[in-house]
Amino acid sequence: MVDIFNEVKDVEETMENANQASYASLSTLRIVSKVLGGVLHHSEGLSPDDLEAYSKKMLGHIGEQTTALYQKLEMPPENFVLASITGSVAQVVSDHYRRVGSKALDMKWADVLAEASNLDGVWKEHRTGNHESPDLRRSMAMMEALAPVISAHTRFDYWQTDTRAFMEHVSSVIWHAVDESMAHNRVAQHMSVNEQEMLRANLLRRAGELYADSWDSQARSVLAEYKEAPADQRRAWTVEGYPLTEVDARFQSQYHMLEEALNVSLTVHSGIEASDDQNSGPTLN
């Protein structure tokens, strides 16, 4: 009888280990797929050996930047945190590679993202040892949200050369848009804290992507305007930076549509009217 119980215990332990390995493998698959997708985006004329070499180089760069960022942030020594940082770095390196090619492997993302972690307001108590902390989750989500915008900034900076001021502006715009969504969403108010933070994190990431797209969408017209502008105006822009008013407006417009889609979806699936403004979004009738 004892042998049977021991066998059952061994089977349960084996299943638990297999389940843990499965979850860990999901993170690995995500990272490797990002690398392969990024390299394939610039694969024309490359041999299979070249593709393998670039993939290994990108994986090495991701590993170096992850380690450096982990050390700079002084985050708690937990697998959850390291996996989140690795996934974030893999995402941004891969996306940047798609945009600019192999030059993306020269960028020190650890320095840029560590600078973002020192922003006031949003990033709070991210050195806590509790990986369930909402502040830690928000910090990780904001890092991922800012990453595509920082990538867009490296391609064309609108003469916004004060990187810290630029990141503070963008993080404020993104954060307040999402915070307003959460504060006025009736369905979110009925969610558990964990579910609220999951929704907030996803909104932050999508908001970051939308802001980066808004940034890119204006670049060509701004450059054309710059070429046609008087010398004094061009000089003022290069010194003070081109105003981000239109970029912000485009982002707000796109984010509002995202918010409306979210409200409709939450209303359908919960039976609760999501928006506290009955006239602000589309109806289901």
C-alpha positions as CSV (number, residue, x, y, z in Angstrom):
1,M,0.0,0.0,0.0
2,V,2.8,2.4,0.8
3,D,4.4,1.7,-2.6
4,I,1.1,2.7,-4.3
5,F,1.0,6.0,-2.4
6,N,4.6,6.6,-3.3
7,E,3.9,5.9,-6.9
8,V,0.9,8.3,-6.9
9,K,3.1,10.9,-5.3
10,D,5.8,10.4,-7.9
11,V,3.3,10.7,-10.7
12,E,1.8,13.9,-9.2
13,E,5.3,15.4,-8.8
14,T,6.2,14.5,-12.4
15,M,3.0,16.1,-13.6
16,E,3.7,19.3,-11.6
17,N,7.2,19.5,-13.0
18,A,5.9,18.9,-16.5
19,N,3.3,21.7,-16.1
20,Q,5.9,24.1,-14.8
21,A,8.2,23.2,-17.7
22,S,5.2,23.8,-20.1
23,Y,4.7,27.3,-18.8
24,A,8.4,28.1,-18.9
25,S,8.6,26.8,-22.5
26,L,5.8,29.2,-23.5
27,S,8.2,32.1,-22.6
28,T,11.0,30.5,-24.5
29,L,8.8,30.0,-27.6
30,R,7.6,33.6,-27.4
31,I,11.2,34.9,-27.3
32,V,12.6,32.7,-30.1
33,S,9.6,33.3,-32.4
34,K,10.1,37.1,-32.0
35,V,13.8,36.6,-33.0
36,L,13.1,34.4,-36.0
37,G,10.3,36.7,-37.2
38,G,12.5,39.8,-36.9
39,V,15.4,38.2,-38.8
40,L,13.1,36.9,-41.6
41,H,11.8,40.4,-42.1
42,H,15.2,41.4,-43.5
43,S,16.1,38.0,-45.0
44,E,16.2,38.8,-48.7
45,G,19.5,37.6,-50.2
46,L,20.5,35.8,-47.0
47,S,21.5,32.2,-46.9
48,P,20.3,29.7,-44.3
49,D,23.6,30.0,-42.6
50,D,23.3,33.8,-42.6
51,L,19.9,33.6,-41.1
52,E,21.1,31.3,-38.3
53,A,24.1,33.7,-37.6
54,Y,21.8,36.7,-37.3
55,S,19.3,34.9,-35.2
56,K,22.1,33.8,-32.8
57,K,23.4,37.3,-32.7
58,M,20.0,38.7,-31.9
59,L,19.5,36.2,-29.1
60,G,22.9,37.1,-27.7
61,H,22.0,40.8,-27.8
62,I,18.7,40.1,-26.1
63,G,20.5,38.1,-23.4
64,E,23.1,40.9,-22.8
65,Q,20.5,43.7,-22.7
66,T,18.2,41.6,-20.4
67,T,21.0,41.0,-17.9
68,A,22.1,44.6,-18.0
69,L,18.6,45.9,-17.5
70,Y,17.9,43.5,-14.7
71,Q,20.9,44.7,-12.9
72,K,20.2,48.4,-13.5
73,L,16.6,48.1,-12.2
74,E,17.6,46.2,-9.1
75,M,14.4,44.1,-9.4
76,P,13.5,41.3,-7.0
77,P,15.4,38.0,-7.9
78,E,12.3,36.1,-9.0
79,N,11.8,34.1,-12.2
80,F,8.6,36.0,-12.9
81,V,10.5,39.3,-13.1
82,L,13.3,38.0,-15.2
83,A,10.9,36.3,-17.6
84,S,8.9,39.6,-18.0
85,I,12.1,41.6,-18.6
86,T,13.4,39.1,-21.1
87,G,10.1,39.0,-23.0
88,S,10.0,42.8,-23.1
89,V,13.5,43.2,-24.4
90,A,12.9,40.4,-27.0
91,Q,9.8,42.3,-28.2
92,V,11.5,45.6,-28.5
93,V,14.7,44.3,-30.1
94,S,12.7,42.3,-32.6
95,D,10.3,45.2,-33.5
96,H,13.3,47.6,-33.9
97,Y,15.1,45.0,-36.1
98,R,12.1,44.9,-38.3
99,R,12.2,48.7,-38.7
100,V,15.9,49.3,-39.2
101,G,17.6,45.9,-39.8
102,S,20.8,44.8,-38.2
103,K,21.6,48.3,-36.8
104,A,19.0,47.4,-34.1
105,L,21.6,45.2,-32.5
106,D,23.8,48.2,-31.8
107,M,21.3,49.9,-29.5
108,K,21.7,49.7,-25.8
109,W,18.1,49.1,-24.7
110,A,19.1,48.5,-21.1
111,D,20.3,52.1,-20.7
112,V,17.2,53.6,-22.4
113,L,14.7,51.4,-20.5
114,A,16.5,51.9,-17.2
115,E,16.2,55.7,-17.7
116,A,12.5,55.2,-18.2
117,S,12.3,53.4,-14.9
118,N,13.4,56.5,-13.1
119,L,10.4,58.6,-14.3
120,D,8.3,60.2,-11.6
121,G,4.7,59.4,-11.0
122,V,3.9,56.1,-12.7
123,W,6.9,54.0,-11.6
124,K,6.4,53.3,-7.9
125,E,8.0,50.8,-5.5
126,H,9.1,48.6,-8.4
127,R,11.8,47.1,-6.3
128,T,9.3,45.3,-4.0
129,G,9.8,41.6,-3.5
130,N,6.2,40.9,-4.1
131,H,5.6,40.0,-7.7
132,E,1.9,40.3,-7.2
133,S,2.3,44.0,-6.4
134,P,0.2,46.2,-8.7
135,D,3.0,48.7,-8.7
136,L,5.5,46.1,-10.1
137,R,3.0,45.0,-12.7
138,R,2.3,48.5,-13.8
139,S,6.1,49.2,-14.0
140,M,6.6,46.2,-16.3
141,A,3.6,47.2,-18.4
142,M,4.8,50.8,-18.7
143,M,8.2,49.6,-19.8
144,E,6.6,47.5,-22.6
145,A,4.3,50.4,-23.5
146,L,7.2,52.9,-23.9
147,A,9.4,50.5,-25.8
148,P,7.8,50.9,-29.3
149,V,7.6,54.7,-28.8
150,I,11.3,54.8,-27.9
151,S,12.0,52.7,-31.0
152,A,10.0,55.2,-33.1
153,H,11.9,58.1,-31.5
154,T,15.3,56.6,-32.6
155,R,14.1,56.6,-36.2
156,F,12.9,60.2,-36.1
157,D,13.0,62.3,-33.0
158,Y,11.0,65.4,-34.0
159,W,14.1,67.2,-32.7
160,Q,13.0,66.1,-29.2
161,T,16.6,65.6,-28.0
162,D,15.9,65.6,-24.3
163,T,15.2,61.9,-24.0
164,R,14.0,62.1,-20.4
165,A,11.5,64.9,-21.1
166,F,10.2,63.1,-24.1
167,M,9.6,59.9,-22.2
168,E,8.0,61.8,-19.3
169,H,5.6,63.4,-21.8
170,V,4.7,60.2,-23.5
171,S,4.3,58.2,-20.3
172,S,2.0,60.9,-18.9
173,V,-0.2,60.9,-22.0
174,I,-0.4,57.1,-22.1
175,W,-0.9,56.6,-18.4
176,H,-3.6,59.2,-18.0
177,A,-5.5,57.8,-21.1
178,V,-5.5,54.3,-19.6
179,D,-6.2,55.5,-16.1
180,E,-9.3,57.4,-17.3
181,S,-10.5,54.3,-19.0
182,M,-10.1,52.2,-15.9
183,A,-11.7,54.8,-13.6
184,H,-14.8,55.2,-15.7
185,N,-15.3,51.6,-16.8
186,R,-18.2,50.1,-14.8
187,V,-17.2,46.5,-15.6
188,A,-13.6,47.0,-14.5
189,Q,-15.0,48.2,-11.1
190,H,-16.5,44.8,-10.5
191,M,-13.3,42.9,-11.4
192,S,-10.8,41.5,-8.9
193,V,-7.6,43.4,-8.4
194,N,-5.7,40.8,-10.5
195,E,-8.1,41.1,-13.4
196,Q,-8.1,44.9,-13.2
197,E,-4.3,45.0,-13.4
198,M,-4.3,42.5,-16.3
199,L,-6.7,44.8,-18.2
200,R,-4.7,47.9,-17.3
201,A,-1.4,46.2,-18.4
202,N,-2.9,45.2,-21.8
203,L,-4.4,48.7,-22.3
204,L,-1.0,50.3,-21.5
205,R,0.7,48.0,-24.1
206,R,-1.9,48.7,-26.8
207,A,-1.7,52.5,-26.0
208,G,2.1,52.4,-26.4
209,E,1.7,50.8,-29.8
210,L,-0.9,53.3,-30.9
211,Y,1.3,56.2,-29.8
212,A,4.2,54.8,-31.7
213,D,2.0,54.5,-34.8
214,S,0.8,58.0,-34.4
215,W,4.4,59.2,-34.1
216,D,5.4,57.4,-37.3
217,S,2.4,58.6,-39.2
218,Q,3.3,62.2,-38.8
219,A,7.1,61.9,-39.5
220,R,6.9,62.4,-43.3
221,S,4.6,65.4,-43.2
222,V,6.7,67.1,-40.4
223,L,9.9,66.6,-42.5
224,A,8.1,68.1,-45.5
225,E,6.9,71.1,-43.4
226,Y,10.4,71.5,-42.0
227,K,11.9,71.8,-45.5
228,E,9.4,74.5,-46.5
229,A,9.6,76.5,-43.3
230,P,11.6,79.7,-42.9
231,A,15.1,79.5,-41.5
232,D,14.1,81.0,-38.2
233,Q,11.3,78.5,-37.7
234,R,13.5,75.6,-38.6
235,R,16.1,76.8,-36.1
236,A,13.5,77.1,-33.4
237,W,12.3,73.5,-34.0
238,T,15.8,72.1,-33.9
239,V,16.5,73.9,-30.6
240,E,13.2,73.5,-28.8
241,G,11.8,70.4,-30.5
242,Y,8.8,70.1,-32.9
243,P,5.5,70.3,-30.9
244,L,3.9,66.9,-30.3
245,T,0.4,68.4,-30.3
246,E,-0.7,66.6,-33.5
247,V,0.9,63.3,-32.5
248,D,-1.0,63.5,-29.2
249,A,-4.2,64.3,-30.9
250,R,-3.9,61.4,-33.3
251,F,-3.1,59.1,-30.4
252,Q,-6.1,60.3,-28.5
253,S,-8.4,59.8,-31.5
254,Q,-7.2,56.2,-32.1
255,Y,-7.2,55.4,-28.4
256,H,-10.8,56.6,-28.1
257,M,-11.8,54.1,-30.7
258,L,-9.9,51.3,-28.9
259,E,-11.7,52.3,-25.7
260,E,-15.1,52.2,-27.3
261,A,-14.4,48.8,-28.8
262,L,-13.4,47.6,-25.3
263,N,-16.5,49.0,-23.7
264,V,-18.8,47.3,-26.3
265,S,-17.0,44.0,-25.7
266,L,-17.1,44.2,-22.0
267,T,-20.8,45.1,-22.1
268,V,-21.6,42.2,-24.3
269,H,-19.7,39.6,-22.2
270,S,-20.7,40.9,-18.8
271,G,-24.2,42.2,-19.2
272,I,-23.1,45.4,-17.5
273,E,-23.0,48.8,-19.3
274,A,-19.3,49.4,-19.4
275,S,-19.2,53.1,-20.0
276,D,-20.4,55.6,-17.4
277,D,-21.2,58.0,-20.3
278,Q,-24.2,56.7,-22.2
279,N,-23.5,59.0,-25.1
280,S,-19.8,58.5,-25.5
281,G,-19.6,55.2,-27.4
282,P,-21.4,53.0,-29.9
283,T,-24.5,51.2,-28.8
284,L,-25.6,47.6,-29.2
285,N,-29.1,48.4,-30.4
